[in-house]
Amino acid sequence: MDLWQEEIKLRFGSVDRSDRMTLGAAFSFFQEAAISHAVFLGVGRDEMTEKGQAWVLSRLSVFMEKRPLYGDTLIVRSWPRGPEKLFCLRDYDISDLSSVDLPSVDMPSGKALVRGRSGWLVLDMEKRRPLRVQSIVDKLPLNEGIDALVSGPVGLEPRETLVSSGSRRAAYSDIDFYGHVNNVRYVQWIQDITSPELLDKAEQMRLDINYMGETLPGELVELLSSPIENAPPEDYPEDYPSNPSSSFAYEGRRQSGQYVFRAELRLGI
């Protein structure tokens, strides 16, 4: 199975006041699909743990071109795309089952409502350092030519205009199996410091996030944000909102000053 495929129903907890899917929900669906496919391919959590290794999400870019509605029946797909330097790439998409035939390996990702691409590292759990991914990637399908997202995953540069927007202390509900804040929780933190009115109104969303350090239980993370100037519409690739009306930059920093994440959100309203 080169591509993993799941059918889901968009439930109440995955939508906002507009009755449409949130970014946090999309990230959660992609996370679960990636985990399930890795297990199927023999490189899941248990197999990696036996070797003292773990998959660590480093970058993820997601473009929600059209937001699915509450009650929609959706197909979530995920597939590996081979190596890029230290990264192992993985793509994702979400399609509305009512508007397309049952997706297959040959279904072009261009029909999807939500598309994403991620960059994963293989971490030596004892040394907490990344390993070369080639030996693992050689065992995985490359799925050449099946692109969900072309402009991603994006490496983000720091911005000097950010100001404090509050803080979060890592609590029980933030922590996953590996004992640190889960990647989806950072997306939810970003949503929580963004205008809910803007998020409700957004027809399209593009979030690029870099995960730069882990947050352990009880640690305090300062959340910073600021608006960023939008580029002219013609300067945006096709997998960004074509005319973003609001854009924001974000960072999370521990009290030590170490970066935890960096992200940029663009909304098309």
C-alpha positions in Angstrom: 0.0 0.0 0.0 2.0 3.0 -1.3 -0.7 5.5 -0.2 -2.6 5.2 3.1 -6.4 6.0 2.8 -9.0 6.5 5.5 -12.7 7.5 5.4 -13.8 9.8 8.1 -16.9 11.8 9.1 -16.3 15.5 10.0 -17.5 15.6 13.6 -18.7 18.4 15.9 -15.3 18.7 17.7 -13.5 19.4 14.4 -15.4 22.5 13.3 -15.6 26.1 14.5 -18.5 28.6 14.6 -18.6 28.7 10.8 -19.4 24.9 10.8 -16.2 24.3 8.9 -13.0 22.3 9.6 -10.4 24.0 11.7 -6.6 23.9 11.0 -6.1 22.0 14.2 -8.4 19.3 13.0 -6.6 19.0 9.7 -3.3 18.6 11.4 -4.8 15.9 13.7 -6.2 13.9 10.8 -2.8 14.1 9.0 -0.9 13.0 12.1 -3.1 9.9 12.6 -2.9 8.9 8.9 0.9 9.2 9.0 1.1 7.1 12.1 -1.1 4.4 10.7 0.8 4.2 7.4 4.1 4.0 9.2 2.9 1.1 11.2 1.7 -0.6 8.0 5.0 -0.1 6.3 7.0 -1.5 9.3 8.5 1.8 10.5 5.9 2.6 13.2 6.4 3.6 16.8 7.0 0.2 18.2 9.5 -0.8 15.5 11.4 2.5 15.9 11.4 2.3 19.7 13.1 -1.1 19.6 16.0 0.5 17.7 16.2 3.5 20.1 14.8 5.8 17.4 11.7 7.9 16.9 10.1 9.9 14.1 10.1 13.6 14.9 8.0 16.1 12.9 10.2 19.0 11.9 8.2 21.0 9.4 4.7 20.9 8.1 2.9 23.1 5.5 -0.9 22.8 5.0 -3.1 24.6 2.5 -6.8 24.4 3.1 -8.2 25.5 -0.3 -11.8 24.8 0.6 -12.9 24.1 4.2 -14.9 20.9 4.6 -18.3 21.2 6.4 -19.6 19.5 9.5 -21.1 16.1 8.6 -19.1 15.8 5.3 -17.7 12.3 4.6 -14.0 12.7 3.8 -11.1 10.7 2.5 -7.8 11.3 4.2 -4.7 10.1 2.4 -1.0 10.1 3.2 2.1 8.9 1.4 5.9 9.1 1.7 7.8 11.1 -0.9 11.5 10.1 -0.3 14.4 12.0 1.3 15.5 15.6 1.1 18.8 16.1 3.0 18.1 15.0 6.6 14.3 15.1 6.0 12.0 12.3 5.1 9.1 13.9 3.2 5.5 12.8 3.5 2.4 14.3 1.7 -1.3 14.4 2.7 -4.6 15.4 1.3 -8.3 15.4 2.2 -11.1 15.0 -0.3 -14.9 15.2 -0.1 -16.2 11.7 -0.9 -19.5 13.2 -2.2 -17.8 15.2 -4.9 -15.4 12.6 -6.3 -15.3 8.9 -7.1 -13.7 6.8 -4.4 -10.1 8.0 -4.4 -7.4 5.6 -5.6 -3.7 5.6 -6.0 -4.2 7.3 -9.4 -6.4 10.1 -8.1 -4.6 13.4 -8.6 -4.2 15.4 -5.4 -5.4 18.5 -7.3 -9.0 17.5 -6.5 -8.3 17.7 -2.8 -9.8 20.3 -0.5 -6.9 20.2 1.9 -3.3 19.5 1.0 0.0 19.2 3.0 3.6 18.2 3.0 5.8 17.5 6.0 9.4 16.9 6.7 10.3 14.3 9.4 13.6 13.6 11.1 14.7 10.2 12.6 15.9 10.9 16.1 18.4 8.9 18.2 16.4 8.8 21.4 19.4 8.5 23.7 21.6 11.2 22.1 18.6 13.4 21.1 20.2 13.9 17.7 18.9 13.4 14.2 20.2 10.4 12.2 20.6 9.9 8.4 17.3 8.8 7.0 18.5 7.0 3.9 18.5 3.5 5.3 14.9 3.9 6.3 13.7 5.7 3.2 15.2 3.0 1.0 12.5 0.7 2.4 9.6 3.0 1.6 7.7 3.8 -1.6 8.8 7.1 -3.3 5.5 7.9 -5.0 7.2 10.0 -7.6 5.0 12.5 -9.3 2.1 12.4 -6.8 2.5 15.9 -5.3 0.0 17.2 -2.7 1.9 20.4 -2.1 4.7 21.9 -4.2 5.8 24.9 -2.1 6.5 23.1 1.2 7.6 22.2 3.7 8.8 25.7 4.2 11.8 26.7 6.4 10.9 30.0 8.2 13.2 32.8 9.1 12.9 34.8 12.4 11.0 38.1 12.4 11.9 41.1 14.6 8.4 42.5 14.9 6.9 39.9 17.1 5.3 40.9 20.5 4.1 38.8 23.4 0.6 37.4 23.0 0.5 35.4 26.3 1.9 32.2 27.4 1.0 28.5 27.9 2.2 26.0 30.4 2.5 22.5 29.1 -0.3 20.5 30.8 -1.4 16.9 30.9 -3.7 17.3 27.8 -0.8 18.7 25.7 1.6 15.8 26.3 1.9 12.8 24.0 3.5 9.3 24.2 7.0 10.7 23.9 6.5 12.9 26.9 6.5 16.3 25.2 3.9 18.7 23.7 2.3 17.1 20.7 2.7 18.9 17.3 -1.1 19.5 17.0 -1.3 21.3 20.3 1.1 24.0 19.0 -1.4 24.6 16.1 -4.2 24.9 18.6 -2.2 27.4 20.6 -1.7 29.4 17.5 -5.4 29.4 16.8 -6.1 30.5 20.4 -4.0 33.7 20.0 -5.5 34.6 16.6 -8.7 36.6 16.1 -11.6 34.1 16.2 -13.6 36.3 13.9 -10.9 36.1 11.3 -10.6 32.4 11.6 -14.4 31.9 11.4 -14.6 34.1 8.2 -11.6 32.6 6.4 -12.4 30.7 3.2 -8.8 29.6 2.7 -6.0 29.0 5.1 -2.3 28.3 4.7 -0.2 27.4 7.8 3.6 26.8 7.7 5.1 25.6 10.9 8.7 24.6 12.0 9.1 22.6 15.1 12.4 23.6 16.7 12.5 22.1 20.2 10.5 20.0 22.5 8.4 21.3 25.4 8.3 19.1 28.5 5.5 18.8 31.1 5.1 21.9 33.2 7.4 24.1 31.0 6.2 27.6 30.2 6.1 28.8 26.6 5.8 32.5 25.7 3.7 32.9 22.6 4.6 35.8 20.3 2.9 37.1 17.2 2.5 40.0 14.8 0.8 40.8 11.5 3.0 40.4 8.4 2.6 42.3 5.1 1.0 40.3 2.4 2.8 40.0 -0.9 1.0 40.9 -4.1 -1.3 38.1 -5.2 0.8 37.3 -8.3 3.8 36.5 -6.1 2.0 33.6 -4.3 2.3 30.0 -5.5 -0.9 28.2 -6.4 -0.9 26.4 -3.0 -1.3 29.6 -1.0 -4.5 31.7 -0.7 -4.6 33.7 -4.0 -5.4 37.0 -2.3 -4.7 36.7 1.5 -6.4 39.4 3.5 -4.7 38.7 6.8 -1.3 37.2 7.5 0.5 36.6 10.8 3.8 35.3 12.1 4.2 33.4 15.4 6.9 32.0 17.7 7.0 30.0 20.8 9.9 30.4 23.2 10.8 28.7 26.5 11.9 30.8 29.5 15.5 29.9 28.5 15.0 31.8 25.2 15.1 28.6 23.1 12.7 28.5 20.2 10.0 25.8 20.4 8.2 26.6 17.1 8.0 29.2 14.4 4.9 29.6 12.1 3.2 31.8 9.5 -0.5 31.8 8.8 -2.2 33.3 5.8 -6.0 33.7 5.6 -8.0 34.2 2.5 -11.4 35.9 3.3 
